[in-house]
Amino acid sequence: MAKSLILYDGNCVLCNRSVQFLQPRQKPGAIEYAAQQTEHGKSALKDCGLDKRRLDMLVLVENGRCYLRSTAALRAFRYLHFPWPLLFSLIIVPSFLRDPVYNLIAHNRYRWFGRMPRE
Amino acid sequence: MTSGSKQSAPAFSIQLARPEHASKIRNLILRAGINPTALKWECFLIAITPHGEFIGCGQIKSHSDGTMELASIAVELAWRGRGVARAIIDSLLASNPGELYLMCQSSLGPLYEKFGFHAISETEMPTYFRRVSKLAGVLANLAKAGEHLLVMRRLPTANG
């Protein structure tokens, strides 16, 4: 089975810190990460049929299926060691309530957490 | 099971799901953004066209405390507004005359009232629904969402 892939905004401090949070807590080899601005990331986004200009959401590619926004974030917790997978239970709340909270954070991520410095 | 059209040729029919529908049910529920847990195909009714195209689904979900929930009602985008959900719900309700609960976004409340459901307060909710409702309330407040989660109940019907 192919590894699952998280596609995140590489310019965003919050997103990079989130990846740093996930990596040491994940089950070994369960998941890969790619910034959406990289060639790998762009290619994976294209496979998901997502517009490359709209880098405003977390994407999780799992068994060839693409999950977006809060669904992607919650599913990512399933790849971590206990007790983090318990957070996946929030998936029972419909996305019409989960995604607005996700969007609120996503739309303000640069303002609240900053941008990564340019190399 | 039931015809989905008032015209001579039915546009779709409602049937018991079979194993080959499991992945289609799951895919549709995921796209609809509703609870993707407890999706046993054996519990589902599906809407299907005469050509065998899967276009919608729904189930009566049984909870550990014995409460029953009308759940997982979803219809393919191209088929919305054509009575598919109504036909699925009618069939599910006809075979389940006992007390039923459901959770939906607040704008869908009037639709479910036509099926005999009424919104209930938190004190009337069984534990599972109260927990989800509280959680949903926190999220709705955080996002200042216009919609909120409605928990509704239909009392047992006369023949139940």
Interface residues (C-beta under 8 A of the other chain):
Chain A: R65 Y67 T71 L90 I91 I92 V93 P94 S95 F96 L97 R98 D99 P100 V101 N103 L104
Chain B: L30 G33 I34 N35 P36 T37 M103 Q105 V132 L135 A136 L139 A140 L142 A143 K144 A145 E147 H148 L149
